[in-house]
Structure formats: C-alpha cells, structure tokens
Amino acid sequence: MPTPLFSLLSILLLYLASPGPGLSFLAWIALVPLLIFCQRTPPAKAALWGLVSGTIYHLFLVYWVTISMETYGGLEPLVSWPALGLLALYMALYFALFCYLISKTKNRLALPWFSPLLWVALDHVRGFLLTGFPWMDLGYSQYQYPLLIQTADLTGHHGITFILVLANALLAQLLLDRQWFRQNKKQAGAALVVLVLILGYSVARFYQVKGGLQTGPALEVAVVQGNIDQALKWQKEHKKISLERHLQLTREVRKKSGAALVVWPETALAFYPSQDPLMDYVQQETVQSAPFHLLTGAPYVLRRETGYAYYNSAMLLSPHNRPDIYFKQHLVPFGEYIPLRSILPIPKPIVESLGDFSAGTSAHPLDMGAAKIGVLICIEAIYPDLARRETALGATLLANITNDAWFGASSAPVQHLAMAIFRTVENRRSMARAANTGISALILPTGEVLHQTGLFQQGYLSANLPLLSTTTFFTRAGFLFPLLCLAATLIFLGIFLKKRDQRVK
C-alpha cells in the first residue's frame, strides 16, 4: 500500500520542475507517485493528502507573496503569512479534488484518459473562478523547450498540461497494472498515438513558423530596464532621477540600434502625466527630438462625475500624434483594488496601504502605424484571454510592461516570464517585455527568447522583431480545448455515477 510519502514526493518533483529550480524534464514523471497513491488509497484519505500536499506545494511556489506584502506593501507578518496560507490552501482545494476523483473512480474510468481531462478542467475553472488565478499551471514548466510547446497555437497552454498529465498517467498505469495495456489495447494505443501526434505537430510547427519569420515585416524594438529601487520609486525627490536614468538608457540604445519603438516598464513615469510638468520634459527629450515611439507605463487619473478615477496605464508617445493610452483591465485583488470592500471586515490601515484603481474596459491595441501593440501590464500576461483578444483586434506585437521589483529576489520573476512566453506561441506574436528590475526580454512568435536581462541590473535590449498578422486557431477559438476537457470530465463522471447507481439497485 503506497504511503502519503508518495504524494509528498510528487509535490517535491513538481516544485523542482517549476521555473526557479528549473528542472523542467521532471514534469514528465512528477505526477506518477501521486497517481499511484490515489489509485491505491480510499477517496477521503486521497483528498486529505491532496490538500496537505497541495498546500505545501503552493507555499513553496508562491512564497514571494510575503515579500510583496511585507517589504513593499508595508504589512506586518501577522497579515502577510496568513494571507499566503489562505492563498495556498485555496489553490490546494483543486489539488484535493483531483486526488479525490482519481481515487473515487479507480478501476471504473481509464486513468490515462480521465487524469489529463480532469487536471485541465480544474486548471480552467481556477483560471476564472473568483477573478481567476492561473499562476503556474503545469504546462508552463516547459517554457524552456520551444520544440515542445508549439501545440499552444491550437489549445493554449492547457494543451501542454494535457500531454504532460497524459504521459504521467500512462507511466503510472504501466507501474500499477501492465495487464491493462493488454486488455485495453485500443485505449492504450490511442493515448500513445495522441502523444506522438501532438509532439510531432509541435516539432513540425516550430520549424514551419521559424522559417516564415525571415521573410515577413519586422520592427526594430528596444526595451529599457531602469532597475529602480522600489523603496525609492515613489519618493517625490527621486522621480526626476528615475526619469533621467530611463532617458539616458534610451539615448544609448537609440544610438546603438535606431529602434523605432522603445518600451519602458510599468509605471516608469512615477507621476500623473496630466498633472506633472515633467511630462513636457519627457516629450521634449524623447519623441519630439527623434522620430521614434515610446511606450511607457504611468499612473493616470481621469475626472468623473462622481469624483476621480485612477488607472494603471500604458502610454504610447508619438512624434506627431496625441498619446494613445491603454488602461489595465485585470487588476490584482488586494493589490490594486479591494474586492467586496463594503462587505469584508478589512481594518482601515490595511485598506489605506492597498491600491484603489479602476479597471480599463478596452482591449484595442495601440497604433504606432508600423505596428499595432497589444499591451499586457504586469500580471495581465498570465491571463491568456487578454492577449488573445488584443491579437484578435489587430495587434501585431505584444508588449508586457511590468514592475517585478515587488517580488524581490525570488523565483517569481522567472515564473512570470515563463507564462508570458506562452502568449507569444498561442497568438504567434513577438513580444517586447520591459521589467523594472528584470527579467526583461525580447521573444519570437515561436517562444524563443532572443535576448533577456538578469535580475536587478540596469540596461537595455534591442532586436528586429517579426510582425506576423495571421491569426492562430487559439486566437480565433479561445478556450475551446479546456472547455472540451471540462465537458468530457463531466460526461465521464456522469457515466461513473450512473454505473454506481445501477450497482446499488
């Protein structure tokens, strides 16, 4: 009888496979001990250890939450650590449900098929329930292997998760019961064919897309990494110093590359552009002195009938036109806004230390003429549907501007980059990623990283990025694949429950 150590072994392997430790290949075997444990354990016990294991796993995976809340949010450990615990516990609920259902349906539903369907279905639900937090789904672990992730242009990142769980489930089934393969040759053969076809498509698609990048239009793009200390960033006396650093780096990279578009990080302008005379200085020193476009993050304020509305924005400054502005749509709960603020009993000091931004509503790309830019501000890069909608509306280039200084010296910046990479493959768009303290990167539509910076370094990157205009199946169909997985999971469970009722009668 497998012990609970099997589930703990799986979460250790899953963590080691995640960005940070970076042993991505372990994701292909990480779930095997857990699946064996669930198949040989009563449902209640499997769920309990799934909850325990899942909580431990997510504590390690998102431990950086406490860095953000304490170091830069000014909150006490008595607030930040319970918050981390609640987040990890919430994420673990999906892990526990997976373990419960795998145990409950053992010997009734085929493990190699039901496991990947169920895992993807739960990932999809977690991606939108309670505003959604799809942080580091299993498929993201493969971000370092462009040859293996090209299926994302059909299925999104969920397709990569599917084949990982399918491979794990086939191996677990082999270790559990070799007779199953002899007794279920069609099912086993179909699973192996699916694996071969998906991986074959991925390799062929990689070389097909890569070959086409040489002949189409392109744009010289530069990203600037100012490496501004988060503790100094919003101090009044430091905003001019911060601005001068970005300007100097821009002059250097423009002299070196002649970039037509320069991208600064999220809130690189640490002031309200409509209210601060420094904005005139920015215009004079950048786009008015040379024919290029500047995309920069900035806080923005608009006057409404009911008062003022504050936004986290991206501004595209042009040599000849008025600035084009994008307002961040997907805000960070308890970071940029407080959900259920009038209901939740949140102490006033905590409320005052958190943000109170309004959400934007438009996904239309910013137009610089040579390219249309789909902007993803910070955490928006982890939500596939935002990049998909911007691409569907005509974006030919994606720009992810972020300030990962909030994460400190943790694994979060690597995790954030890994998820952003998948947006390029899903939509076949290049991406310019400017991060205040790193990791900044220039990424091809194949998911290959052309150049990237280190953490907490000052510098810039530049490259000629391809501008594709064709749309992928994922861009057109969206979350069709995970929805099919969810529907198939419910059908499987319906069949299982019907058979169980017949046995009872």
NUKOL-666228 format. One record per residue (C-alpha): x, y, z; residue number from 1. Coordinates in nm, 2 decimals. Layout:
<nodes>
X_Y_Z_seq
X_Y_Z_NUM
...
</nodes>
This chain:
<nodes>
X_Y_Z_seq
0.00_0.00_0.00_1
0.16_0.34_-0.10_2
0.21_0.58_0.18_3
0.14_0.95_0.19_4
0.51_1.00_0.11_5
0.41_0.93_-0.25_6
0.20_1.25_-0.26_7
0.48_1.44_-0.10_8
0.73_1.30_-0.35_9
0.51_1.43_-0.63_10
0.49_1.78_-0.50_11
0.87_1.79_-0.45_12
0.92_1.68_-0.81_13
0.66_1.94_-0.93_14
0.83_2.22_-0.74_15
1.17_2.12_-0.89_16
1.02_2.12_-1.23_17
0.88_2.47_-1.19_18
1.07_2.79_-1.31_19
1.32_2.88_-1.04_20
1.46_2.53_-0.97_21
1.41_2.49_-1.35_22
1.44_2.11_-1.38_23
1.16_2.11_-1.64_24
1.20_1.75_-1.75_25
1.08_1.63_-1.41_26
0.73_1.74_-1.50_27
0.70_1.43_-1.73_28
0.72_1.20_-1.42_29
0.63_1.42_-1.13_30
0.27_1.31_-1.10_31
0.34_0.93_-1.12_32
0.38_0.88_-0.74_33
0.06_1.09_-0.67_34
-0.15_0.89_-0.92_35
-0.03_0.56_-0.78_36
-0.11_0.68_-0.43_37
-0.46_0.79_-0.54_38
-0.53_0.46_-0.71_39
-0.43_0.26_-0.40_40
-0.59_0.48_-0.14_41
-0.95_0.55_-0.02_42
-1.10_0.87_-0.16_43
-1.12_1.06_0.17_44
-0.76_0.99_0.25_45
-0.65_1.07_-0.10_46
-0.83_1.41_-0.08_47
-0.68_1.48_0.27_48
-0.33_1.42_0.15_49
-0.40_1.60_-0.17_50
-0.50_1.90_0.04_51
-0.19_1.88_0.26_52
0.05_1.82_-0.04_53
-0.11_2.09_-0.25_54
-0.09_2.34_0.03_55
0.28_2.27_0.09_56
0.35_2.29_-0.29_57
0.18_2.62_-0.33_58
0.35_2.76_-0.02_59
0.68_2.69_-0.19_60
0.56_2.81_-0.53_61
0.41_3.15_-0.42_62
0.61_3.22_-0.11_63
0.71_3.56_-0.27_64
0.36_3.69_-0.18_65
0.50_3.77_0.17_66
0.79_3.97_0.02_67
0.55_4.18_-0.18_68
0.32_4.24_0.12_69
0.59_4.30_0.39_70
0.89_4.46_0.21_71
0.70_4.68_-0.03_72
0.34_4.68_0.09_73
0.42_4.77_0.45_74
0.21_4.50_0.60_75
0.30_4.30_0.91_76
0.39_3.93_0.91_77
0.07_3.87_1.11_78
-0.11_3.98_0.80_79
0.11_3.85_0.52_80
0.17_3.50_0.63_81
-0.20_3.41_0.70_82
-0.27_3.56_0.36_83
-0.01_3.34_0.20_84
-0.16_3.04_0.39_85
-0.51_3.11_0.27_86
-0.39_3.15_-0.09_87
-0.20_2.82_-0.08_88
-0.50_2.65_0.08_89
-0.73_2.78_-0.18_90
-0.51_2.66_-0.46_91
-0.47_2.32_-0.29_92
-0.85_2.27_-0.30_93
-0.82_2.19_-0.67_94
-0.54_1.95_-0.60_95
-0.75_1.78_-0.33_96
-1.05_1.74_-0.56_97
-0.83_1.59_-0.83_98
-0.70_1.33_-0.58_99
-1.05_1.26_-0.46_100
-1.19_1.20_-0.80_101
-0.90_0.99_-0.92_102
-0.93_0.77_-0.62_103
-1.32_0.76_-0.63_104
-1.32_0.65_-1.00_105
-1.04_0.40_-0.98_106
-1.10_0.08_-1.18_107
-1.41_0.24_-1.33_108
-1.26_0.52_-1.55_109
-0.94_0.49_-1.75_110
-0.66_0.66_-1.57_111
-0.46_0.77_-1.88_112
-0.77_0.95_-2.02_113
-0.96_1.07_-1.72_114
-0.65_1.22_-1.54_115
-0.55_1.48_-1.81_116
-0.91_1.57_-1.88_117
-0.98_1.63_-1.51_118
-0.65_1.82_-1.45_119
-0.71_2.06_-1.74_120
-1.07_2.11_-1.64_121
-0.97_2.21_-1.29_122
-0.70_2.44_-1.42_123
-0.95_2.61_-1.64_124
-1.20_2.66_-1.35_125
-0.92_2.80_-1.13_126
-0.84_3.04_-1.42_127
-1.16_3.23_-1.40_128
-1.33_3.15_-1.06_129
-1.32_3.43_-0.81_130
-1.15_3.66_-1.07_131
-0.91_3.38_-1.16_132
-0.55_3.30_-1.05_133
-0.40_3.07_-1.32_134
-0.05_3.11_-1.17_135
0.20_2.84_-1.29_136
-0.03_2.58_-1.44_137
0.17_2.26_-1.51_138
0.22_2.33_-1.88_139
0.42_2.65_-1.81_140
0.71_2.43_-1.67_141
0.81_2.36_-2.04_142
0.88_2.72_-2.13_143
1.24_2.64_-2.19_144
1.16_2.39_-2.47_145
1.02_2.57_-2.77_146
1.01_2.25_-2.97_147
0.76_2.10_-2.73_148
0.52_2.39_-2.68_149
0.40_2.48_-3.03_150
0.07_2.30_-2.98_151
-0.03_2.61_-2.78_152
-0.13_2.78_-3.10_153
-0.42_2.53_-3.11_154
-0.50_2.46_-2.75_155
-0.34_2.73_-2.55_156
-0.10_2.64_-2.27_157
-0.37_2.38_-2.15_158
-0.27_2.15_-2.43_159
0.08_2.13_-2.29_160
-0.06_2.05_-1.95_161
-0.27_1.78_-2.11_162
0.02_1.59_-2.27_163
0.22_1.61_-1.95_164
-0.05_1.46_-1.74_165
-0.13_1.20_-2.01_166
0.24_1.09_-2.01_167
0.24_1.07_-1.63_168
-0.08_0.87_-1.63_169
0.04_0.62_-1.89_170
0.35_0.56_-1.69_171
0.16_0.53_-1.36_172
-0.08_0.28_-1.53_173
0.21_0.08_-1.65_174
0.35_0.06_-1.30_175
0.01_-0.02_-1.15_176
-0.12_-0.28_-1.39_177
0.06_-0.39_-1.70_178
-0.23_-0.62_-1.78_179
-0.44_-0.31_-1.85_180
-0.24_-0.24_-2.17_181
-0.31_-0.59_-2.29_182
-0.68_-0.58_-2.20_183
-0.73_-0.22_-2.33_184
-0.51_-0.22_-2.64_185
-0.73_0.04_-2.83_186
-0.73_0.29_-2.54_187
-0.36_0.25_-2.47_188
-0.28_0.27_-2.84_189
-0.50_0.58_-2.89_190
-0.32_0.75_-2.59_191
0.02_0.68_-2.74_192
-0.09_0.80_-3.08_193
-0.22_1.12_-2.93_194
0.12_1.18_-2.76_195
0.31_1.11_-3.08_196
0.08_1.33_-3.30_197
0.09_1.62_-3.06_198
0.47_1.62_-3.02_199
0.51_1.56_-3.39_200
0.29_1.86_-3.47_201
0.48_2.07_-3.22_202
0.82_2.00_-3.38_203
0.69_2.04_-3.74_204
0.51_2.37_-3.65_205
0.82_2.51_-3.48_206
1.03_2.48_-3.80_207
0.74_2.60_-4.02_208
0.69_2.92_-3.82_209
1.06_2.98_-3.77_210
1.12_2.95_-4.15_211
0.85_3.21_-4.22_212
1.00_3.47_-3.98_213
1.28_3.55_-4.22_214
1.06_3.69_-4.50_215
0.79_3.90_-4.33_216
0.78_4.25_-4.20_217
0.98_4.34_-3.88_218
1.03_4.62_-3.64_219
1.34_4.73_-3.45_220
1.23_4.73_-3.09_221
1.42_4.82_-2.77_222
1.33_4.76_-2.41_223
1.48_4.96_-2.12_224
1.54_4.82_-1.77_225
1.59_5.11_-1.53_226
1.64_4.89_-1.21_227
1.47_5.15_-0.99_228
1.46_5.06_-0.62_229
1.10_5.00_-0.52_230
1.16_5.17_-0.19_231
1.27_5.49_-0.37_232
1.05_5.47_-0.68_233
0.76_5.69_-0.55_234
0.96_5.94_-0.34_235
0.90_6.28_-0.48_236
1.27_6.38_-0.48_237
1.36_6.06_-0.67_238
1.12_6.08_-0.96_239
1.34_6.31_-1.17_240
1.64_6.08_-1.10_241
1.44_5.78_-1.21_242
1.33_5.96_-1.53_243
1.68_6.06_-1.62_244
1.80_5.71_-1.59_245
1.54_5.59_-1.84_246
1.62_5.87_-2.07_247
1.99_5.80_-2.07_248
1.94_5.43_-2.14_249
1.70_5.53_-2.42_250
1.96_5.76_-2.58_251
2.22_5.48_-2.56_252
2.00_5.21_-2.71_253
1.87_5.45_-2.98_254
2.23_5.54_-3.07_255
2.32_5.18_-3.10_256
2.01_5.04_-3.27_257
1.80_5.32_-3.41_258
1.49_5.14_-3.26_259
1.16_5.26_-3.39_260
0.99_5.16_-3.07_261
1.13_5.19_-2.72_262
0.95_5.02_-2.43_263
0.98_5.13_-2.07_264
0.85_4.93_-1.77_265
0.52_4.96_-1.58_266
0.49_5.30_-1.40_267
0.83_5.40_-1.53_268
0.68_5.75_-1.50_269
0.63_5.77_-1.13_270
0.38_6.06_-1.16_271
0.05_6.15_-1.32_272
0.13_6.27_-1.67_273
-0.17_6.50_-1.69_274
-0.07_6.68_-1.37_275
0.31_6.70_-1.37_276
0.53_6.94_-1.58_277
0.78_6.66_-1.61_278
0.56_6.52_-1.88_279
0.66_6.80_-2.11_280
1.02_6.73_-2.04_281
0.96_6.36_-2.13_282
0.80_6.46_-2.46_283
1.08_6.70_-2.55_284
1.36_6.46_-2.46_285
1.21_6.16_-2.65_286
0.97_6.16_-2.94_287
1.00_6.53_-3.02_288
1.38_6.51_-3.06_289
1.38_6.20_-3.28_290
1.14_6.00_-3.50_291
1.05_5.71_-3.27_292
0.77_5.59_-3.05_293
0.79_5.55_-2.67_294
0.57_5.31_-2.48_295
0.58_5.37_-2.11_296
0.38_5.28_-1.80_297
0.23_5.55_-1.59_298
-0.04_5.61_-1.33_299
-0.33_5.80_-1.49_300
-0.62_6.00_-1.34_301
-0.95_6.10_-1.50_302
-1.22_6.32_-1.36_303
-1.56_6.16_-1.35_304
-1.90_6.30_-1.23_305
-1.86_6.11_-0.91_306
-1.50_6.21_-0.85_307
-1.17_6.09_-0.98_308
-1.08_5.75_-1.13_309
-0.73_5.62_-1.11_310
-0.58_5.38_-1.36_311
-0.26_5.18_-1.41_312
-0.19_5.27_-1.77_313
0.04_5.24_-2.07_314
0.10_5.54_-2.29_315
0.22_5.53_-2.65_316
0.40_5.86_-2.72_317
0.43_5.96_-3.08_318
0.63_6.22_-3.27_319
0.32_6.37_-3.44_320
0.00_6.25_-3.26_321
-0.15_6.27_-2.92_322
-0.06_5.99_-2.68_323
-0.26_5.67_-2.72_324
-0.35_5.52_-2.38_325
-0.43_5.17_-2.26_326
-0.58_5.12_-1.91_327
-0.50_4.79_-1.73_328
-0.81_4.56_-1.73_329
-0.72_4.28_-1.49_330
-0.63_4.43_-1.16_331
-0.46_4.25_-0.88_332
-0.71_4.18_-0.59_333
-0.59_4.33_-0.26_334
-0.30_4.49_-0.45_335
-0.46_4.73_-0.69_336
-0.82_4.71_-0.57_337
-1.01_4.56_-0.28_338
-1.29_4.32_-0.39_339
-1.61_4.33_-0.18_340
-1.47_4.63_0.00_341
-1.80_4.73_0.15_342
-1.86_4.38_0.29_343
-1.53_4.24_0.40_344
-1.42_4.35_0.76_345
-1.08_4.48_0.65_346
-0.90_4.71_0.90_347
-0.86_5.07_0.78_348
-0.47_5.06_0.79_349
-0.47_4.77_0.55_350
-0.72_4.94_0.32_351
-0.51_5.26_0.31_352
-0.19_5.06_0.23_353
-0.35_4.89_-0.07_354
-0.43_5.03_-0.41_355
-0.77_5.16_-0.53_356
-0.75_5.16_-0.91_357
-1.03_5.13_-1.17_358
-1.02_4.87_-1.44_359
-1.00_4.95_-1.80_360
-1.25_4.81_-2.05_361
-1.09_4.83_-2.39_362
-0.86_4.56_-2.54_363
-0.79_4.76_-2.86_364
-0.42_4.77_-2.94_365
-0.22_5.10_-2.95_366
-0.15_5.21_-3.31_367
0.20_5.33_-3.40_368
0.15_5.29_-3.77_369
0.42_5.03_-3.84_370
0.27_4.81_-3.57_371
-0.03_4.77_-3.35_372
0.07_4.70_-2.99_373
-0.13_4.47_-2.76_374
-0.03_4.58_-2.41_375
-0.02_4.35_-2.11_376
0.05_4.53_-1.78_377
0.22_4.31_-1.52_378
0.00_4.02_-1.42_379
-0.21_4.05_-1.73_380
0.05_3.84_-1.90_381
-0.07_3.53_-1.71_382
-0.43_3.56_-1.85_383
-0.43_3.41_-2.20_384
-0.76_3.56_-2.30_385
-0.63_3.92_-2.27_386
-0.35_3.87_-2.52_387
-0.59_3.66_-2.74_388
-0.85_3.94_-2.75_389
-0.59_4.21_-2.83_390
-0.45_3.99_-3.11_391
-0.80_3.93_-3.25_392
-0.85_4.30_-3.26_393
-0.54_4.35_-3.48_394
-0.23_4.35_-3.25_395
0.08_4.26_-3.45_396
0.32_4.30_-3.15_397
0.27_4.22_-2.78_398
0.43_4.44_-2.51_399
0.44_4.32_-2.15_400
0.54_4.61_-1.92_401
0.58_4.51_-1.56_402
0.75_4.60_-1.23_403
0.86_4.27_-1.08_404
1.05_4.46_-0.81_405
0.76_4.37_-0.59_406
0.87_4.01_-0.59_407
1.22_4.08_-0.46_408
1.50_3.82_-0.52_409
1.26_3.53_-0.56_410
1.16_3.28_-0.83_411
0.85_3.49_-0.92_412
1.02_3.69_-1.20_413
1.12_3.37_-1.37_414
0.77_3.22_-1.33_415
0.62_3.55_-1.46_416
0.85_3.53_-1.77_417
0.76_3.17_-1.83_418
0.39_3.24_-1.85_419
0.44_3.55_-2.08_420
0.64_3.33_-2.32_421
0.33_3.12_-2.39_422
0.13_3.43_-2.50_423
0.37_3.46_-2.80_424
0.32_3.10_-2.91_425
-0.06_3.10_-2.86_426
-0.11_3.40_-3.08_427
0.21_3.39_-3.30_428
0.32_3.74_-3.20_429
0.66_3.87_-3.10_430
0.68_4.02_-2.75_431
0.88_4.31_-2.60_432
0.89_4.27_-2.23_433
1.02_4.56_-2.02_434
1.05_4.48_-1.64_435
1.18_4.75_-1.40_436
1.42_4.51_-1.22_437
1.40_4.22_-1.47_438
1.35_3.99_-1.63_439
1.32_4.20_-1.95_440
1.32_4.00_-2.27_441
1.26_4.01_-2.65_442
1.07_3.70_-2.76_443
0.99_3.55_-3.10_444
0.65_3.41_-3.21_445
0.80_3.06_-3.16_446
0.85_3.13_-2.79_447
1.23_3.16_-2.83_448
1.39_3.42_-2.62_449
1.62_3.63_-2.84_450
1.77_3.83_-2.55_451
1.70_3.87_-2.18_452
1.84_4.06_-1.89_453
1.94_3.95_-1.54_454
1.76_4.05_-1.22_455
1.84_4.38_-1.06_456
2.06_4.50_-1.34_457
2.04_4.83_-1.53_458
2.04_4.80_-1.91_459
1.86_4.76_-2.24_460
1.79_4.51_-2.52_461
1.72_4.56_-2.88_462
1.63_4.34_-3.18_463
1.44_4.33_-3.51_464
1.12_4.16_-3.41_465
0.90_3.99_-3.68_466
0.55_4.13_-3.71_467
0.30_3.85_-3.80_468
-0.06_3.92_-3.89_469
-0.21_3.58_-3.94_470
-0.43_3.45_-3.66_471
-0.40_3.11_-3.49_472
-0.68_2.87_-3.41_473
-0.64_2.96_-3.04_474
-0.67_3.33_-3.12_475
-1.00_3.26_-3.30_476
-1.14_2.98_-3.08_477
-1.01_3.08_-2.74_478
-1.06_2.83_-2.45_479
-1.23_2.57_-2.67_480
-0.99_2.30_-2.57_481
-1.02_2.33_-2.19_482
-1.39_2.37_-2.23_483
-1.40_2.04_-2.41_484
-1.19_1.88_-2.14_485
-1.44_2.02_-1.88_486
-1.73_1.88_-2.08_487
-1.56_1.54_-2.12_488
-1.48_1.53_-1.75_489
-1.85_1.59_-1.66_490
-1.96_1.32_-1.91_491
-1.71_1.07_-1.76_492
-1.83_1.15_-1.41_493
-2.19_1.12_-1.52_494
-2.12_0.77_-1.67_495
-1.94_0.67_-1.34_496
-2.23_0.79_-1.12_497
-2.49_0.61_-1.35_498
-2.30_0.28_-1.32_499
-2.27_0.32_-0.95_500
-2.64_0.38_-0.91_501
-2.71_0.07_-1.12_502
-2.49_-0.13_-0.89_503
-2.67_-0.01_-0.59_504
-3.01_-0.10_-0.73_505
</nodes>
